Amino acid sequence: RKIGDLAAPGEYDFRRAILRSSNSYFITNGLHTGIDKIIALTEKFHFGERTGLPTRQETRGELPTQERIHDGWRDGDTANLCMGQVDLSVTPLQMAAAYAAIANGGKVLWPRLVARIEPQDPASPEMATNFPAGRIRDELGVSVRSLRTLHNAMLAETEDPEGTGHPAVVPGLRICGKTGTAQIEDAHNRVIDHTMWFASFAPYENPKYTVVVMVESGISGGITCAPIAHDVYDAILKKQNAATTRTLAALN
């Protein structure tokens, strides 16, 4: 069965499939891998579950269950899942946690909004509430070699002029990223709009930041979202450089 693809025809390895967003490449390899292995790894990211923020102001999203994939699941469903369709929906916060895990070597962290909440009245006997950083929720169990391959492909996504995320480039900061597009359907399964994505982390050599941009009714992840990520990273880099300048001035 023919599959429409925005990526141009040609030979694709993993790196070029990432930077050109080749649906056909990931469908082909996803079918070879099999839905059981795909879901087993996806569950490690805890998609389909809340991230545990104390505000409870979040949705859990969707992820196909084991029952679903063993009851009438077809290869066409696997093909759709491999490009983010079918029974899969995620929040920007879930994607940030996922990309942080890819960046840090495989540790899936519990996100937090604040580090510490103190009583409004300094004289109050009430104790401050601390929210610890770096709480590990899960381990991906993916090899260092595989993660490095993914990092290199995501770096090409922004640094290679052919990459769809090239508009995110910030001189002096190497960014790993991936663009994406999600369809919005009405009650009759008709596509009525699109949501554009750019998810990323930086710097490539020693990741410290994860930036996820989601825009409704945009043009594409590269055209709409990557420039916004550029602005965020540019602000981060300027803040870093200002802090370094202040430190050097103090030392002098």
Backbone as CSV, one residue per row, in Angstrom:
resi,resn,N_x,N_y,N_z,CA_x,CA_y,CA_z,C_x,C_y,C_z
1,ARG,0.844,-1.197,0.000,0.000,0.000,0.000,0.876,1.243,0.000
2,LYS,0.595,2.176,-0.882,1.391,3.392,-0.958,1.089,4.309,0.227
3,ILE,2.144,4.974,0.719,2.015,5.890,1.852,2.507,7.263,1.418
4,GLY,1.651,8.268,1.573,2.068,9.629,1.246,3.097,10.133,2.256
5,ASP,4.088,10.853,1.775,5.161,11.320,2.658,5.657,12.667,2.160
6,LEU,5.772,13.634,3.067,6.274,14.948,2.686,7.777,14.921,2.414
7,ALA,8.492,13.923,2.979,9.924,13.798,2.726,10.148,13.331,1.287
8,ALA,11.156,13.876,0.657,11.434,13.553,-0.741,11.869,12.102,-0.901
9,PRO,11.625,11.499,-2.061,12.098,10.128,-2.318,13.622,10.065,-2.258
10,GLY,14.145,8.886,-1.938,15.595,8.710,-1.887,15.988,7.707,-0.834
11,GLU,17.293,7.543,-0.652,17.809,6.616,0.348,17.877,7.323,1.708
12,TYR,17.416,6.624,2.748,17.370,7.210,4.084,18.029,6.294,5.108
13,ASP,18.924,6.865,5.909,19.357,6.205,7.136,18.650,6.919,8.283
14,PHE,18.952,6.531,9.519,18.239,7.096,10.661,18.434,8.617,10.755
15,ARG,19.659,9.074,10.542,19.969,10.504,10.646,19.143,11.311,9.654
16,ARG,19.118,10.877,8.392,18.388,11.646,7.376,16.881,11.531,7.586
17,ALA,16.418,10.405,8.125,14.992,10.242,8.390,14.525,11.205,9.477
18,ILE,15.372,11.441,10.474,15.043,12.396,11.529,15.011,13.811,10.968
19,LEU,16.064,14.210,10.276,16.162,15.611,9.872,15.204,15.970,8.739
20,ARG,14.717,14.959,7.996,13.745,15.237,6.935,12.332,14.787,7.309
21,SER,12.158,14.226,8.509,10.846,13.757,8.986,10.205,12.784,7.999
22,SER,10.882,11.666,7.751,10.399,10.671,6.806,9.443,9.694,7.491
23,ASN,8.150,9.863,7.269,7.165,8.934,7.829,7.401,7.505,7.339
24,SER,7.725,7.355,6.060,7.905,6.019,5.480,9.020,5.248,6.188
25,TYR,10.104,5.931,6.532,11.228,5.275,7.212,10.793,4.713,8.556
26,PHE,10.089,5.529,9.338,9.723,5.093,10.690,8.586,4.075,10.673
27,ILE,7.721,4.159,9.685,6.690,3.132,9.538,7.343,1.785,9.216
28,THR,8.263,1.791,8.248,8.927,0.551,7.841,9.657,-0.098,9.014
29,ASN,10.433,0.697,9.737,11.198,0.150,10.853,10.306,-0.206,12.038
30,GLY,9.217,0.541,12.211,8.284,0.212,13.282,7.598,-1.119,13.047
31,LEU,7.252,-1.409,11.794,6.632,-2.689,11.466,7.612,-3.841,11.685
32,HIS,8.895,-3.606,11.387,9.905,-4.644,11.635,10.101,-4.853,13.149
33,THR,10.050,-3.781,13.908,10.274,-3.873,15.355,9.125,-4.585,16.051
34,GLY,7.904,-4.230,15.676,6.727,-4.849,16.279,6.117,-3.984,17.365
35,ILE,4.792,-4.018,17.464,4.077,-3.141,18.387,4.384,-3.445,19.848
36,ASP,4.643,-4.700,20.196,4.910,-5.035,21.603,6.155,-4.326,22.118
37,LYS,7.225,-4.326,21.335,8.461,-3.664,21.763,8.288,-2.143,21.788
38,ILE,7.525,-1.626,20.832,7.297,-0.173,20.781,6.545,0.290,22.028
39,ILE,5.462,-0.415,22.379,4.674,-0.029,23.546,5.476,-0.216,24.835
40,ALA,6.277,-1.279,24.905,7.081,-1.534,26.109,8.020,-0.363,26.400
41,LEU,8.642,0.195,25.350,9.534,1.333,25.562,8.744,2.610,25.823
42,THR,7.638,2.783,25.095,6.831,3.982,25.286,6.294,4.074,26.706
43,GLU,5.973,2.942,27.307,5.479,2.933,28.690,6.532,3.433,29.666
44,LYS,7.821,3.270,29.313,8.901,3.767,30.173,8.865,5.288,30.291
45,PHE,8.353,5.959,29.255,8.220,7.416,29.303,6.993,7.849,30.118
46,HIS,6.116,6.893,30.434,4.891,7.145,31.209,3.914,8.059,30.477
47,PHE,3.900,7.936,29.131,2.818,8.567,28.394,1.505,7.902,28.822
48,GLY,0.419,8.648,28.752,-0.853,8.114,29.203,-1.037,8.170,30.706
49,GLU,-0.085,8.822,31.413,-0.170,8.976,32.865,0.117,10.436,33.233
50,ARG,-0.446,10.891,34.321,-0.141,12.237,34.792,1.288,12.302,35.298
51,THR,1.870,13.492,35.236,3.260,13.668,35.672,3.379,13.888,37.173
52,GLY,2.238,14.006,37.870,2.281,14.103,39.326,2.411,15.503,39.883
53,LEU,2.128,16.535,39.076,2.180,17.890,39.600,1.131,18.060,40.707
54,PRO,1.491,18.721,41.807,0.537,18.852,42.920,-0.708,19.667,42.579
55,THR,-0.662,20.458,41.516,-1.835,21.255,41.143,-2.956,20.398,40.565
56,ARG,-2.602,19.213,40.049,-3.550,18.313,39.381,-4.179,18.949,38.134
57,GLN,-3.605,20.042,37.663,-4.151,20.733,36.489,-3.497,20.210,35.218
58,GLU,-3.681,18.927,34.959,-3.100,18.331,33.766,-3.936,17.127,33.358
59,THR,-3.806,16.763,32.097,-4.466,15.571,31.582,-3.430,14.465,31.448
60,ARG,-3.878,13.234,31.496,-2.939,12.124,31.403,-2.587,11.776,29.966
61,GLY,-3.353,12.279,28.985,-3.105,11.924,27.599,-3.577,10.507,27.297
62,GLU,-3.087,9.967,26.178,-3.499,8.631,25.751,-2.310,7.811,25.292
63,LEU,-2.360,6.511,25.578,-1.378,5.555,25.074,-2.107,4.225,24.919
64,PRO,-1.925,3.539,23.777,-2.591,2.243,23.616,-2.203,1.276,24.736
65,THR,-3.174,0.606,25.306,-2.924,-0.353,26.379,-2.543,-1.714,25.793
66,GLN,-2.048,-2.593,26.673,-1.726,-3.949,26.239,-2.980,-4.649,25.717
67,GLU,-4.122,-4.409,26.375,-5.373,-5.010,25.913,-5.720,-4.535,24.506
68,ARG,-5.490,-3.246,24.251,-5.822,-2.668,22.946,-4.962,-3.285,21.838
69,ILE,-3.668,-3.437,22.075,-2.788,-3.920,21.007,-2.917,-5.424,20.787
70,HIS,-3.612,-6.122,21.682,-3.830,-7.564,21.494,-5.282,-7.886,21.191
71,ASP,-6.041,-6.872,20.794,-7.442,-7.089,20.469,-7.801,-6.312,19.207
72,GLY,-7.583,-6.928,18.069,-7.950,-6.304,16.798,-6.950,-5.292,16.276
73,TRP,-5.752,-5.229,16.858,-4.720,-4.289,16.389,-4.201,-4.740,15.032
74,ARG,-3.994,-3.792,14.125,-3.541,-4.105,12.773,-2.222,-3.409,12.469
75,ASP,-1.559,-3.862,11.410,-0.308,-3.212,10.998,-0.528,-1.743,10.682
76,GLY,-1.701,-1.419,10.151,-2.005,-0.013,9.868,-2.017,0.835,11.131
77,ASP,-2.458,0.242,12.255,-2.428,0.958,13.531,-0.987,1.207,13.967
78,THR,-0.129,0.194,13.791,1.293,0.354,14.122,1.917,1.447,13.263
79,ALA,1.577,1.439,11.977,2.119,2.460,11.061,1.725,3.855,11.531
80,ASN,0.469,4.030,11.899,0.014,5.340,12.381,0.706,5.731,13.680
81,LEU,0.876,4.767,14.593,1.520,5.063,15.873,2.963,5.522,15.669
82,CYS,3.632,4.956,14.660,5.040,5.291,14.416,5.222,6.731,13.943
83,MET,4.142,7.392,13.550,4.252,8.819,13.212,3.318,9.655,14.092
84,GLY,3.028,9.112,15.318,2.326,9.910,16.313,0.831,9.986,16.166
85,GLN,0.245,9.091,15.389,-1.197,9.120,15.191,-1.850,8.017,16.023
86,VAL,-3.045,7.610,15.676,-3.876,6.594,16.327,-4.092,6.959,17.799
87,ASP,-4.129,5.969,18.699,-4.497,6.211,20.106,-3.328,6.774,20.912
88,LEU,-2.818,7.908,20.509,-1.683,8.512,21.208,-1.885,10.014,21.285
89,SER,-1.872,10.543,22.503,-1.900,12.001,22.680,-1.035,12.335,23.892
90,VAL,-0.305,13.432,23.783,0.655,13.816,24.825,0.531,15.304,25.120
91,THR,1.000,15.695,26.290,1.036,17.105,26.667,2.454,17.639,26.464
92,PRO,2.614,18.951,26.358,3.965,19.514,26.249,4.850,19.126,27.441
93,LEU,4.266,19.049,28.636,5.055,18.677,29.816,5.532,17.232,29.732
94,GLN,4.681,16.344,29.242,5.109,14.955,29.057,6.255,14.864,28.042
95,MET,6.163,15.655,26.979,7.232,15.650,25.981,8.522,16.230,26.543
96,ALA,8.395,17.249,27.394,9.587,17.816,28.029,10.276,16.776,28.895
97,ALA,9.494,16.009,29.665,10.067,14.954,30.503,10.716,13.874,29.639
98,ALA,10.090,13.548,28.508,10.636,12.531,27.609,11.955,12.988,26.990
99,TYR,11.994,14.219,26.519,13.220,14.722,25.884,14.326,14.934,26.906
100,ALA,13.969,15.269,28.144,14.971,15.366,29.203,15.595,13.999,29.449
101,ALA,14.776,12.936,29.399,15.295,11.579,29.589,16.234,11.186,28.451
102,ILE,15.864,11.528,27.229,16.737,11.263,26.087,18.051,12.021,26.242
103,ALA,17.971,13.246,26.762,19.158,14.090,26.901,20.087,13.610,28.011
104,ASN,19.519,13.158,29.132,20.356,12.889,30.311,20.873,11.458,30.407
105,GLY,20.606,10.642,29.389,21.117,9.285,29.400,20.094,8.235,29.758
106,GLY,18.828,8.628,29.899,17.785,7.636,30.109,17.007,7.713,31.393
107,LYS,17.247,8.743,32.217,16.521,8.879,33.481,15.243,9.701,33.263
108,VAL,14.085,9.082,33.485,12.808,9.784,33.371,12.519,10.433,34.722
109,LEU,12.437,11.759,34.741,12.317,12.506,35.997,10.881,12.943,36.260
110,TRP,10.565,13.089,37.550,9.317,13.742,37.941,9.520,15.246,37.801
111,PRO,8.712,15.951,37.007,8.900,17.404,36.882,8.435,18.126,38.132
112,ARG,8.905,19.342,38.307,8.448,20.182,39.420,8.269,21.606,38.904
113,LEU,7.360,22.343,39.522,7.092,23.725,39.134,7.904,24.714,39.954
114,VAL,8.058,24.441,41.257,8.794,25.342,42.150,9.720,24.510,43.027
115,ALA,10.759,25.152,43.532,11.702,24.464,44.415,11.264,24.525,45.873
116,ARG,10.590,25.631,46.249,10.310,25.836,47.670,9.140,26.796,47.839
117,ILE,8.253,26.508,48.778,7.148,27.408,49.117,7.297,27.799,50.590
118,GLU,7.413,29.087,50.832,7.595,29.587,52.198,6.314,30.242,52.699
119,PRO,6.096,30.281,54.019,4.907,30.944,54.574,4.879,32.422,54.184
120,GLN,3.684,32.940,53.963,3.557,34.346,53.586,4.046,35.257,54.712
121,ASP,3.790,34.859,55.954,4.228,35.626,57.120,5.560,35.067,57.618
122,PRO,6.651,35.851,57.536,7.957,35.349,57.979,7.972,34.919,59.447
123,ALA,7.076,35.492,60.251,7.041,35.151,61.677,6.200,33.907,61.958
124,SER,5.575,33.359,60.941,4.709,32.196,61.132,5.525,30.969,61.522
125,PRO,4.999,30.149,62.432,5.703,28.913,62.801,5.598,27.822,61.733
126,GLU,4.792,28.082,60.728,4.619,27.095,59.662,5.930,26.869,58.921
127,MET,6.234,25.617,58.663,7.484,25.269,57.986,7.346,25.447,56.470
128,ALA,8.462,25.742,55.829,8.484,25.834,54.377,8.324,24.438,53.781
129,THR,7.748,24.391,52.570,7.595,23.131,51.845,8.636,23.070,50.743
130,ASN,9.463,22.039,50.767,10.503,21.871,49.762,10.117,20.777,48.766
131,PHE,10.424,21.036,47.493,10.176,20.053,46.442,11.534,19.661,45.851
132,PRO,12.023,18.471,46.176,13.379,18.081,45.756,13.511,17.975,44.244
133,ALA,14.698,18.257,43.750,14.992,18.168,42.315,15.520,16.782,41.979
134,GLY,15.394,16.437,40.714,16.029,15.222,40.215,15.440,13.919,40.707
135,ARG,14.158,13.900,41.034,13.549,12.636,41.470,13.334,11.736,40.257
136,ILE,13.885,10.553,40.294,13.827,9.633,39.158,12.557,8.797,39.212
137,ARG,11.821,8.813,38.118,10.577,8.059,38.006,10.788,6.703,37.353
138,ASP,11.709,6.657,36.378,11.930,5.417,35.642,13.261,5.503,34.902
139,GLU,13.692,4.377,34.361,14.893,4.301,33.530,14.501,3.718,32.178
140,LEU,14.964,4.350,31.097,14.618,3.864,29.770,15.266,2.519,29.457
141,GLY,16.455,2.282,29.996,17.148,1.037,29.702,17.654,0.961,28.275
142,VAL,17.935,2.112,27.685,18.435,2.188,26.308,19.945,2.365,26.347
143,SER,20.648,1.723,25.441,22.106,1.760,25.449,22.642,3.166,25.167
144,VAL,23.845,3.416,25.667,24.522,4.688,25.413,24.713,4.904,23.914
145,ARG,25.048,3.826,23.204,25.262,3.922,21.755,23.988,4.368,21.045
146,SER,22.850,3.791,21.438,21.587,4.156,20.789,21.220,5.609,21.071
147,LEU,21.409,6.049,22.320,21.104,7.438,22.661,22.026,8.397,21.920
148,ARG,23.293,8.019,21.785,24.236,8.879,21.061,23.839,8.984,19.594
149,THR,23.382,7.883,19.011,22.906,7.912,17.620,21.735,8.870,17.481
150,LEU,20.821,8.827,18.452,19.662,9.722,18.428,20.091,11.177,18.626
151,HIS,21.017,11.428,19.556,21.507,12.790,19.783,22.109,13.366,18.497
152,ASN,22.920,12.559,17.814,23.567,13.037,16.592,22.545,13.352,15.498
153,ALA,21.517,12.522,15.402,20.478,12.779,14.396,19.690,14.036,14.732
154,MET,19.389,14.237,16.012,18.645,15.425,16.431,19.491,16.686,16.304
155,LEU,20.803,16.544,16.434,21.690,17.692,16.199,21.662,18.074,14.720
156,ALA,21.660,17.052,13.852,21.582,17.316,12.412,20.260,17.977,12.045
157,GLU,19.202,17.661,12.798,17.885,18.266,12.562,17.949,19.792,12.603
158,THR,18.828,20.339,13.444,18.932,21.796,13.556,20.132,22.359,12.790
159,GLU,21.264,21.649,12.806,22.488,22.215,12.234,22.632,21.969,10.738
160,ASP,22.055,20.895,10.234,22.104,20.633,8.799,21.102,21.558,8.109
161,PRO,21.510,22.308,7.095,20.578,23.206,6.399,19.356,22.486,5.840
162,GLU,19.466,21.170,5.634,18.355,20.382,5.120,17.354,20.025,6.228
163,GLY,17.752,20.205,7.504,16.912,19.826,8.627,15.708,20.727,8.794
164,THR,14.570,20.128,9.179,13.350,20.920,9.336,13.420,21.854,10.540
165,GLY,14.315,21.567,11.503,14.437,22.426,12.685,15.542,23.455,12.600
166,HIS,16.071,23.677,11.400,17.204,24.596,11.227,16.941,26.018,11.751
167,PRO,15.709,26.546,11.686,15.465,27.899,12.207,15.690,28.048,13.715
168,ALA,15.887,26.955,14.429,16.129,27.043,15.878,17.582,27.358,16.209
169,VAL,18.460,27.299,15.231,19.904,27.433,15.481,20.236,28.741,16.191
170,VAL,21.077,28.617,17.241,21.596,29.772,17.972,23.115,29.660,17.970
171,PRO,23.844,30.591,17.362,25.304,30.525,17.362,25.850,30.457,18.792
172,GLY,26.737,29.500,19.027,27.322,29.358,20.355,26.614,28.355,21.241
173,LEU,25.515,27.766,20.748,24.778,26.775,21.533,24.284,25.683,20.587
174,ARG,24.769,24.459,20.772,24.399,23.357,19.890,23.113,22.713,20.399
175,ILE,22.076,22.737,19.567,20.724,22.333,19.951,20.327,21.050,19.234
176,CYS,19.794,20.090,19.981,19.235,18.860,19.411,17.715,18.984,19.428
177,GLY,17.070,18.745,18.293,15.628,18.961,18.260,14.904,18.061,17.286
178,LYS,13.579,18.160,17.311,12.732,17.427,16.368,11.427,18.190,16.177
179,THR,11.076,18.412,14.925,9.801,19.048,14.596,8.697,17.995,14.528
180,GLY,7.460,18.449,14.593,6.341,17.526,14.489,5.051,18.249,14.154
181,THR,4.089,17.495,13.624,2.770,18.029,13.292,1.709,17.039,13.762
182,ALA,0.695,17.537,14.482,-0.407,16.692,14.947,-1.709,17.165,14.321
183,GLN,-2.504,16.233,13.851,-3.793,16.562,13.239,-4.865,16.751,14.308
184,ILE,-5.729,17.715,14.086,-6.894,17.937,14.964,-8.141,17.549,14.174
185,GLU,-8.908,16.614,14.733,-10.100,16.131,14.038,-11.364,16.538,14.783
186,ASP,-12.467,16.628,14.024,-13.756,16.914,14.652,-14.431,15.599,15.056
187,ALA,-15.682,15.680,15.488,-16.400,14.496,15.957,-16.625,13.468,14.853
188,HIS,-16.475,13.893,13.609,-16.682,12.989,12.475,-15.356,12.531,11.862
189,ASN,-14.241,12.693,12.646,-12.900,12.268,12.211,-12.414,13.003,10.962
190,ARG,-12.893,14.231,10.787,-12.402,15.063,9.694,-11.333,16.010,10.226
191,VAL,-10.209,16.101,9.508,-9.117,16.984,9.937,-9.544,18.434,9.744
192,ILE,-9.558,19.190,10.847,-10.009,20.579,10.784,-8.877,21.576,11.095
193,ASP,-7.768,21.083,11.624,-6.660,21.983,11.952,-5.437,21.139,12.278
194,HIS,-4.325,21.828,12.569,-3.089,21.135,12.938,-2.428,21.837,14.127
195,THR,-1.746,21.050,14.941,-0.931,21.574,16.031,0.529,21.322,15.681
196,MET,1.355,22.364,15.789,2.766,22.270,15.403,3.650,22.129,16.643
197,TRP,4.725,21.342,16.504,5.610,21.058,17.631,7.080,21.288,17.273
198,PHE,7.840,21.669,18.292,9.301,21.559,18.226,9.760,21.216,19.628
199,ALA,10.362,20.034,19.790,10.876,19.587,21.091,12.389,19.465,20.993
200,SER,13.101,19.847,22.073,14.546,19.970,21.947,15.252,19.945,23.296
201,PHE,16.588,19.820,23.226,17.422,19.999,24.419,18.772,20.554,23.988
202,ALA,19.481,21.125,24.947,20.786,21.738,24.664,21.521,21.954,25.994
203,PRO,22.852,22.142,25.914,23.721,21.978,24.744,24.011,20.508,24.448
204,TYR,24.331,20.223,23.229,24.577,18.856,22.765,25.648,18.164,23.600
205,GLU,26.725,18.880,23.922,27.854,18.255,24.610,27.512,17.857,26.047
206,ASN,26.706,18.669,26.728,26.366,18.420,28.129,24.980,19.017,28.395
207,PRO,23.929,18.308,28.046,22.573,18.883,28.094,22.184,19.397,29.469
208,LYS,21.607,20.612,29.484,21.118,21.225,30.720,19.691,21.742,30.592
209,TYR,19.237,21.966,29.365,17.938,22.597,29.144,17.081,21.768,28.183
210,THR,15.792,21.731,28.452,14.817,21.136,27.538,13.782,22.196,27.206
211,VAL,13.535,22.407,25.926,12.557,23.400,25.478,11.568,22.727,24.532
212,VAL,10.288,22.822,24.851,9.229,22.268,24.010,8.276,23.401,23.633
213,VAL,8.032,23.549,22.339,7.126,24.592,21.841,5.976,23.923,21.108
214,MET,4.756,24.285,21.451,3.560,23.776,20.785,2.686,24.963,20.390
215,VAL,2.299,25.038,19.122,1.486,26.143,18.613,0.321,25.573,17.813
216,GLU,-0.882,25.982,18.137,-2.049,25.555,17.381,-2.211,26.413,16.121
217,SER,-2.674,25.798,15.061,-2.978,26.485,13.796,-1.743,27.156,13.195
218,GLY,-0.588,26.540,13.345,0.626,27.083,12.749,0.824,26.571,11.337
219,ILE,1.996,26.872,10.778,2.309,26.448,9.411,3.017,25.092,9.429
220,SER,4.083,25.009,10.254,4.804,23.753,10.419,5.664,23.877,11.672
221,GLY,6.171,22.732,12.148,7.033,22.775,13.326,8.283,23.598,13.083
222,GLY,8.844,23.478,11.865,10.065,24.214,11.549,9.833,25.697,11.348
223,ILE,8.758,26.044,10.673,8.492,27.453,10.359,7.874,28.195,11.549
224,THR,6.991,27.531,12.288,6.248,28.202,13.358,6.928,28.077,14.712
225,CYS,7.348,26.865,15.075,7.811,26.600,16.452,9.318,26.734,16.639
226,ALA,10.111,26.290,15.666,11.567,26.351,15.820,12.076,27.775,16.061
227,PRO,11.538,28.815,15.380,12.005,30.179,15.679,11.690,30.624,17.116
228,ILE,10.582,30.121,17.687,10.267,30.455,19.082,11.288,29.803,20.006
229,ALA,11.632,28.541,19.723,12.666,27.867,20.513,13.997,28.603,20.388
230,HIS,14.286,29.105,19.197,15.503,29.916,18.996,15.534,31.089,19.967
231,ASP,14.414,31.786,20.095,14.359,32.952,20.985,14.567,32.557,22.442
232,VAL,13.991,31.417,22.834,14.162,30.938,24.215,15.634,30.610,24.477
233,TYR,16.245,29.849,23.579,17.651,29.476,23.758,18.570,30.694,23.682
234,ASP,18.236,31.639,22.827,19.038,32.857,22.728,19.013,33.624,24.048
235,ALA,17.837,33.674,24.685,17.726,34.337,25.990,18.532,33.585,27.051
236,ILE,18.493,32.256,27.004,19.264,31.443,27.945,20.756,31.707,27.771
237,LEU,21.213,31.725,26.526,22.635,31.933,26.251,23.081,33.317,26.717
238,LYS,22.260,34.339,26.473,22.605,35.693,26.915,22.668,35.768,28.441
239,LYS,21.772,35.070,29.114,21.780,35.050,30.575,23.040,34.355,31.092
240,GLN,23.413,33.254,30.442,24.635,32.550,30.818,25.861,33.446,30.637
241,ASN,25.950,34.104,29.482,27.097,34.965,29.201,27.176,36.134,30.174
242,ALA,26.019,36.703,30.545,25.999,37.808,31.514,26.486,37.340,32.867
243,ALA,26.086,36.133,33.277,26.526,35.580,34.576,28.021,35.338,34.566
244,THR,28.545,34.826,33.432,29.988,34.595,33.323,30.757,35.916,33.408
245,THR,30.234,36.944,32.739,30.890,38.263,32.781,30.927,38.807,34.203
246,ARG,29.818,38.670,34.932,29.772,39.150,36.323,30.757,38.402,37.210
247,THR,30.876,37.102,36.975,31.808,36.288,37.778,33.248,36.700,37.505
248,LEU,33.594,36.891,36.253,34.965,37.308,35.893,35.269,38.696,36.459
249,ALA,34.284,39.588,36.410,34.483,40.928,36.960,34.731,40.868,38.456
250,ALA,33.983,39.994,39.134,34.168,39.861,40.586,35.549,39.311,40.905
251,LEU,36.017,38.345,40.127,37.337,37.764,40.350,38.434,38.787,40.107
252,ASN,38.237,39.610,39.055,39.245,40.636,38.770,39.267,41.701,39.861
